[in-house]
């Protein structure tokens, strides 16, 4: 019912929101003589603020037209390498007319970036992908808004997430692959690679885990506390709702994006109120550069997706309430997850000193669980003064973290050995 009320309210507000946006554009148009009257800038700023507070935010584009790779400006094209009902595996294809540059790119390491399915779209990792494309062939998991997935495509739980990651790894080819997981997927990625190792399959050359809840019992945050102070039934009764019939996924049970967004804002409401007020003041004063920075940030921050209810509830129960992975009690599709079976995959964990989502030590816990990896091939990076988003985007990511990640990948580019019990799987899908 709440989802339907939200849609009704959105429909009622649409005329006001649309009119406010049109009025803001009209009053700021240079060719409009009204824009030169005293007080009009203040009025236009109010209209735009109303518009942006009420508008729907759709998934923004990755907008990576090119990068500098091996000293050359290199065009980028997005391609769907593998399509699944709940996720597309995206390939960021690099092109070059320079023979030497093309040859160099063909020998670059192949990277799979596993984006979080935790509210925001995978475009949140735009800066991560853009940096990686300078020195790597890059694939990315692009999760699909659950309200857009028809019910006849079936359900999607945490076990299905693990299966998707395994399928993506096999599709690209584990023998030349480096996997990077950001936040939420660190747990299912560890499960996927553990199960492959236990089955005798070839595993990726490296796995990098960034700010994830491998063991949320360590340095618990507000996010962890919310999951542990309420029983699972509370989440079922309060945050799970049915998608209205106006969407392709009508009838599907989801954790709605608008509720997740409300939760994001509630974590620090004063900061967001101040940010919107500053936006208004910047528009009023004509400080267009700062105003545009605000637009870009909130275009991304306010664009959210619905998560499938089974996946969300599995995550709350398995990861945050029962802590099955660090306790060694997690079974995926009837198979026990044993990180200690991983031997031929190097491990890098990255944590932010000021991370208020995954506290210090939660990601580093992977080192203890992956007891089969030699100590010389396990590394932990604690980034001083970095918050959660700072470890994968922004200046600190580009200047301090990425160079160390790039060197880690390069130093382990040829170690992996084929499993003895099964031939390595490859299909040649990762060309330059």
C-alpha positions as CSV (number, residue, x, y, z in Angstrom):
1,X,0.0,0.0,0.0
2,X,2.8,2.4,0.8
3,X,4.3,2.0,-2.7
4,X,0.9,2.9,-4.2
5,X,0.6,5.9,-1.9
6,X,4.0,7.1,-3.0
7,X,3.1,6.8,-6.6
8,X,-0.2,8.7,-6.0
9,X,1.7,11.5,-4.3
10,X,4.2,11.6,-7.1
11,X,1.4,11.9,-9.7
12,X,-0.2,14.7,-7.7
13,X,3.1,16.6,-7.4
14,X,4.1,16.2,-11.0
15,X,2.3,19.3,-12.3
16,X,3.8,21.5,-9.6
17,X,7.3,20.0,-10.1
18,X,7.1,20.3,-13.9
19,X,5.9,23.9,-13.7
20,X,8.6,24.9,-11.3
21,X,11.3,23.5,-13.6
22,X,9.9,25.3,-16.6
23,X,9.6,28.6,-14.6
24,X,13.2,28.3,-13.4
25,X,14.4,27.9,-17.0
26,X,12.2,30.7,-18.3
27,X,13.3,33.2,-15.6
28,X,17.0,32.5,-16.1
29,X,17.0,32.6,-19.9
30,X,19.3,35.5,-21.0
31,X,17.0,36.3,-23.9
32,X,14.0,36.8,-21.5
33,X,13.8,40.5,-20.5
34,X,12.2,39.4,-17.2
35,X,15.5,37.8,-16.1
36,X,17.0,41.3,-15.7
37,X,14.5,42.5,-13.1
38,X,15.6,42.8,-9.4
39,X,14.6,39.8,-7.3
40,X,14.0,37.5,-10.3
41,X,17.2,35.4,-9.6
42,X,15.9,34.7,-6.1
43,X,12.5,33.7,-7.5
44,X,14.1,31.4,-10.1
45,X,16.4,29.8,-7.5
46,X,13.3,29.0,-5.4
47,X,11.6,27.4,-8.4
48,X,14.6,25.3,-9.3
49,X,15.1,24.1,-5.7
50,X,11.4,23.1,-5.7
51,X,11.9,21.3,-9.0
52,X,14.9,19.4,-7.8
53,X,13.4,18.4,-4.5
54,X,10.3,17.0,-6.2
55,X,11.5,15.5,-9.5
56,X,12.2,11.9,-10.3
57,X,15.8,11.0,-10.7
58,X,16.5,8.3,-13.3
59,X,19.7,6.3,-13.7
60,X,22.3,8.7,-15.0
61,X,24.7,7.7,-17.8
62,X,28.2,6.6,-17.2
63,X,29.3,9.3,-19.6
64,X,32.9,8.1,-20.1
65,X,33.5,9.1,-23.7
66,X,37.3,8.6,-23.5
67,X,40.3,8.1,-21.3
68,X,44.0,8.5,-21.6
69,X,45.4,5.0,-21.9
70,X,49.2,4.4,-22.5
71,X,49.6,8.1,-23.3
72,X,46.8,8.3,-26.0
73,X,43.3,9.7,-25.8
74,X,41.2,6.5,-26.2
75,X,37.5,6.4,-27.1
76,X,35.2,4.2,-24.9
77,X,32.1,2.3,-25.9
78,X,29.7,0.5,-23.5
79,X,28.6,-2.9,-24.5
80,X,26.4,-5.6,-22.9
81,X,28.7,-8.6,-22.7
82,X,26.1,-10.8,-20.9
83,X,22.5,-10.1,-20.1
84,X,20.7,-11.6,-17.1
85,X,17.2,-10.8,-15.8
86,X,18.6,-8.8,-12.8
87,X,21.9,-7.7,-14.1
88,X,23.8,-6.8,-17.2
89,X,27.6,-7.5,-17.5
90,X,28.9,-4.3,-19.1
91,X,32.1,-4.2,-21.1
92,X,33.8,-0.8,-21.5
93,X,35.5,-1.3,-24.8
94,X,38.6,0.8,-25.6
95,X,39.4,1.7,-29.2
96,X,42.6,3.0,-30.9
97,X,43.8,3.6,-34.4
98,X,47.4,3.5,-33.2
99,X,48.8,0.0,-33.7
100,X,51.3,0.3,-30.8
101,X,48.7,1.6,-28.4
102,X,46.2,-1.1,-29.5
103,X,48.9,-3.8,-28.9
104,X,49.7,-2.4,-25.4
105,X,46.0,-2.4,-24.5
106,X,45.6,-6.0,-25.6
107,X,48.1,-7.0,-22.9
108,X,46.4,-5.0,-20.1
109,X,45.0,-7.0,-17.2
110,X,41.3,-7.8,-17.3
111,X,39.2,-6.5,-14.4
112,X,35.7,-7.3,-13.2
113,X,34.2,-4.6,-11.0
114,X,31.3,-5.9,-8.9
115,X,29.1,-2.9,-8.1
116,X,26.9,-3.0,-5.0
117,X,23.3,-3.8,-5.1
118,X,22.4,-1.6,-2.2
119,X,20.2,1.2,-3.4
120,X,22.2,3.3,-5.9
121,X,22.9,2.5,-9.5
122,X,26.3,1.1,-10.6
123,X,27.0,4.6,-12.2
124,X,28.1,5.4,-8.6
125,X,31.3,3.7,-9.6
126,X,31.9,6.0,-12.6
127,X,35.1,7.4,-11.1
128,X,36.3,3.9,-10.3
129,X,35.8,2.6,-13.8
130,X,37.3,5.7,-15.4
131,X,40.5,5.3,-13.4
132,X,40.7,1.6,-14.1
133,X,40.3,2.1,-17.9
134,X,43.6,3.8,-18.1
135,X,45.5,0.6,-17.5
136,X,42.9,-2.3,-17.7
137,X,40.2,-3.9,-19.7
138,X,37.1,-3.3,-17.6
139,X,33.8,-5.2,-17.0
140,X,31.2,-4.0,-14.6
141,X,28.0,-5.5,-13.1
142,X,25.1,-3.2,-13.9
143,X,22.2,-4.2,-11.6
144,X,18.7,-3.7,-12.9
145,X,16.0,-1.9,-11.0
146,X,13.8,-4.8,-9.6
147,X,10.6,-2.9,-10.5
148,X,11.5,-3.2,-14.1
149,X,11.9,-7.0,-14.0
150,X,8.7,-8.9,-14.8
151,X,7.6,-11.4,-12.1
152,X,7.8,-14.3,-14.6
153,X,11.6,-13.9,-14.5
154,X,11.5,-15.5,-11.0
155,X,12.9,-14.4,-7.7
156,X,16.4,-13.2,-6.9
157,X,18.1,-14.0,-3.6
158,X,21.6,-13.8,-2.2
159,X,22.4,-17.3,-3.5
160,X,21.4,-16.1,-7.0
161,X,23.7,-13.2,-6.6
162,X,26.6,-15.6,-5.9
163,X,25.7,-17.6,-8.9
164,X,25.6,-14.5,-11.1
165,X,29.2,-13.6,-10.0
166,X,30.4,-17.1,-10.8
167,X,28.8,-17.0,-14.2
168,X,30.4,-13.6,-15.0
169,X,33.8,-14.9,-13.9
170,X,33.5,-18.0,-16.1
171,X,32.2,-15.9,-19.0
172,X,35.3,-13.6,-18.9
173,X,37.8,-16.3,-18.0
174,X,39.2,-16.7,-14.5
175,X,42.7,-17.4,-15.6
176,X,43.3,-13.8,-16.6
177,X,40.8,-12.0,-14.4
178,X,41.1,-9.6,-11.4
179,X,37.9,-9.1,-9.4
180,X,37.2,-5.9,-7.5
181,X,34.2,-5.7,-5.2
182,X,33.0,-2.5,-3.6
183,X,31.1,-2.6,-0.3
184,X,28.1,-4.9,-0.3
185,X,29.4,-7.5,-2.9
186,X,32.5,-8.3,-1.0
187,X,30.6,-11.0,0.8
188,X,29.0,-12.7,-2.2
189,X,32.2,-12.3,-4.2
190,X,34.2,-14.1,-1.5
191,X,31.5,-16.9,-1.5
192,X,31.6,-17.2,-5.3
193,X,35.4,-17.5,-5.4
194,X,35.4,-19.8,-2.4
195,X,32.9,-22.2,-3.9
196,X,34.9,-22.3,-7.2
197,X,38.1,-23.1,-5.4
198,X,36.3,-25.8,-3.4
199,X,35.0,-27.3,-6.6
200,X,38.5,-27.3,-8.2
201,X,37.8,-24.6,-10.6
202,X,40.3,-22.0,-11.8
203,X,39.9,-18.9,-9.6
204,X,40.7,-15.2,-10.5
205,X,44.3,-14.0,-10.2
206,X,43.4,-11.5,-7.5
207,X,40.4,-10.3,-5.5
208,X,40.2,-6.8,-4.1
209,X,37.7,-6.0,-1.4
210,X,36.8,-2.4,-0.7
211,X,34.9,-1.3,2.4
212,X,32.7,-4.4,2.8
213,X,31.0,-6.2,5.7
214,X,33.0,-9.4,5.7
215,X,32.6,-9.5,9.5
216,X,30.2,-6.7,10.6
217,X,30.8,-7.7,14.2
218,X,34.0,-5.6,14.1
219,X,33.7,-1.9,14.7
220,X,29.9,-1.9,14.1
221,X,28.4,1.2,12.5
222,X,24.8,2.7,12.5
223,X,24.1,0.5,9.5
224,X,25.1,-2.6,11.3
225,X,23.2,-1.6,14.5
226,X,19.9,-1.1,12.6
227,X,20.2,-4.6,11.2
228,X,20.8,-6.2,14.6
229,X,18.4,-4.3,16.8
230,X,15.3,-5.4,14.9
231,X,14.2,-8.9,14.1
232,X,13.9,-10.1,10.5
233,X,10.1,-9.9,10.8
234,X,10.3,-6.2,11.4
235,X,12.0,-5.7,8.0
236,X,9.4,-7.9,6.3
237,X,6.6,-5.9,7.8
238,X,8.0,-2.4,7.5
239,X,10.2,-2.1,4.4
240,X,9.0,-4.7,2.0
241,X,6.3,-3.6,-0.4
242,X,4.7,-4.6,-3.7
243,X,5.5,-2.9,-7.0
244,X,2.4,-1.2,-8.5
245,X,1.0,-2.7,-11.7
246,X,2.1,0.4,-13.7
247,X,5.7,-1.0,-13.8
248,X,6.9,-4.1,-15.7
249,X,7.7,-5.7,-12.3
250,X,4.1,-5.1,-11.0
251,X,3.4,-7.6,-8.2
252,X,7.0,-8.2,-7.3
253,X,8.0,-7.8,-3.6
254,X,10.8,-5.2,-3.2
255,X,12.6,-3.0,-0.8
256,X,11.7,0.3,-2.6
257,X,14.3,2.8,-3.7
258,X,12.4,5.7,-2.2
259,X,12.6,4.1,1.2
260,X,16.3,3.5,0.8
261,X,16.8,7.1,-0.2
262,X,14.9,8.3,2.9
263,X,17.2,6.1,5.0
264,X,20.3,7.6,3.3
265,X,19.1,11.1,4.0
266,X,18.1,10.3,7.6
267,X,21.7,9.3,8.4
268,X,22.7,12.9,8.1
269,X,19.7,15.2,7.5
270,X,21.4,18.4,8.5
271,X,24.1,18.0,5.9
272,X,21.6,17.6,3.2
273,X,19.5,20.6,4.4
274,X,22.7,22.7,4.4
275,X,23.6,21.5,1.0
276,X,20.2,22.4,-0.5
277,X,20.3,25.8,1.1
278,X,23.8,26.5,-0.3
279,X,22.5,25.4,-3.7
280,X,19.7,28.0,-3.4
281,X,22.2,30.7,-2.3
282,X,24.6,29.8,-5.2
283,X,21.8,30.2,-7.7
284,X,20.7,33.5,-6.2
285,X,24.3,34.9,-6.3
286,X,24.9,33.5,-9.8
287,X,27.6,31.1,-8.6
288,X,26.9,28.6,-11.4
289,X,30.0,26.4,-11.0
290,X,29.1,25.4,-7.4
291,X,25.4,25.0,-8.4
292,X,26.4,22.6,-11.2
293,X,28.5,20.6,-8.8
294,X,25.5,20.3,-6.5
295,X,23.3,19.1,-9.5
296,X,25.8,16.5,-10.5
297,X,26.2,15.0,-7.0
298,X,22.4,14.8,-6.3
299,X,21.6,13.5,-9.8
300,X,23.6,10.5,-8.7
301,X,22.7,10.4,-5.0
302,X,19.0,10.7,-5.6
303,X,18.8,8.1,-8.4
304,X,17.9,4.8,-6.6
305,X,16.6,1.4,-7.5
306,X,14.3,-1.2,-6.0
307,X,16.0,-4.3,-4.5
308,X,14.4,-7.7,-4.8
309,X,12.9,-8.6,-1.4
310,X,14.5,-12.1,-1.1
311,X,17.9,-10.6,-1.8
312,X,17.5,-7.8,0.8
313,X,16.1,-10.1,3.5
314,X,18.8,-12.7,2.8
315,X,21.5,-10.0,3.2
316,X,20.0,-8.8,6.5
317,X,19.8,-12.3,7.9
318,X,22.9,-14.0,6.5
319,X,25.4,-11.1,6.7
320,X,24.3,-8.7,9.4
321,X,22.3,-10.8,11.9
322,X,23.7,-14.4,11.8
323,X,27.2,-13.5,10.5
324,X,27.4,-16.8,8.8
325,X,30.4,-16.1,6.6
326,X,32.9,-15.3,9.5
327,X,31.4,-18.1,11.6
328,X,32.0,-20.6,8.8
329,X,28.4,-21.6,8.7
330,X,27.2,-20.3,5.4
331,X,25.7,-22.7,2.8
332,X,25.0,-21.5,-0.8
333,X,22.7,-23.8,-2.7
334,X,23.6,-26.6,-0.3
335,X,27.4,-26.1,-0.6
336,X,29.4,-24.8,2.4
337,X,31.4,-21.6,1.8
338,X,35.1,-22.3,2.7
339,X,37.3,-19.2,2.1
340,X,40.2,-21.3,3.3
341,X,40.1,-23.3,0.1
342,X,41.2,-20.3,-1.9
343,X,44.9,-20.7,-2.7
344,X,45.8,-19.2,-6.1
345,X,44.1,-15.8,-5.7
346,X,45.9,-12.9,-4.2
347,X,43.9,-10.7,-1.8
348,X,43.9,-7.0,-1.2
349,X,41.5,-5.3,1.3
350,X,41.0,-1.6,1.3
351,X,39.4,0.3,4.2
352,X,38.7,3.9,5.0
353,X,39.7,5.3,8.4
354,X,36.5,7.3,8.6
355,X,34.1,4.8,7.0
356,X,30.7,5.1,8.7
357,X,29.2,2.2,6.7
358,X,31.8,-0.5,7.0
359,X,33.9,0.0,10.1
360,X,37.6,-0.6,10.4
361,X,38.4,-4.3,10.5
362,X,35.2,-5.5,8.8
363,X,36.9,-5.9,5.4
364,X,40.3,-6.9,6.8
365,X,38.6,-9.9,8.4
366,X,38.9,-11.5,5.0
367,X,42.6,-12.2,5.6
368,X,41.9,-14.5,8.6
369,X,39.2,-16.3,6.6
370,X,41.4,-16.8,3.6
371,X,43.9,-18.9,5.5
372,X,45.0,-20.8,2.3
373,X,46.5,-17.7,0.7
374,X,50.1,-17.2,1.6
375,X,50.8,-14.2,3.8
376,X,53.0,-12.7,1.1
377,X,50.0,-12.5,-1.2
378,X,47.6,-10.8,1.2
379,X,47.7,-7.1,1.7
380,X,45.6,-4.6,3.6
381,X,45.4,-0.9,2.9
382,X,43.9,1.5,5.5
383,X,43.4,4.9,4.0
384,X,43.8,7.8,6.4
385,X,41.0,10.4,6.5
386,X,38.9,8.5,3.9
387,X,35.2,7.9,4.3
388,X,33.2,5.2,2.6
389,X,32.8,6.9,-0.8
390,X,36.3,8.3,-0.7
391,X,37.9,4.8,-1.1
392,X,36.5,4.4,-4.6
393,X,35.8,7.9,-5.9
394,X,37.3,11.4,-5.7
395,X,40.8,12.8,-5.5
396,X,42.0,10.5,-2.7
397,X,40.9,7.5,-4.7
398,X,42.6,8.7,-7.9
399,X,45.8,9.9,-6.4
400,X,46.5,7.6,-3.5
401,X,44.4,4.4,-3.7
402,X,44.2,3.6,-7.4
403,X,48.0,3.7,-8.0
404,X,48.4,1.1,-5.2
405,X,45.6,-1.1,-6.6
406,X,47.0,-0.8,-10.1
407,X,50.4,-2.0,-8.8
408,X,48.9,-4.8,-6.8
409,X,47.1,-6.1,-9.9
410,X,50.2,-5.8,-12.0
411,X,52.4,-7.6,-9.5
412,X,50.0,-10.6,-9.5
413,X,49.2,-10.8,-13.2
414,X,50.8,-14.2,-14.0
415,X,50.7,-16.2,-10.7
416,X,47.5,-18.2,-11.1
417,X,47.8,-21.9,-11.8
418,X,45.1,-24.2,-13.5
419,X,43.1,-26.3,-11.1
420,X,44.2,-30.0,-11.2
421,X,40.7,-31.4,-11.1
422,X,39.1,-29.4,-13.9
423,X,40.2,-27.6,-17.1
424,X,40.3,-23.8,-16.9
425,X,37.3,-22.3,-18.5
426,X,37.8,-19.6,-21.2
427,X,35.8,-18.2,-24.1
428,X,38.0,-15.4,-25.4
429,X,35.5,-12.6,-24.6
430,X,38.0,-10.1,-23.3
431,X,39.9,-8.6,-26.2
432,X,41.4,-5.1,-26.1
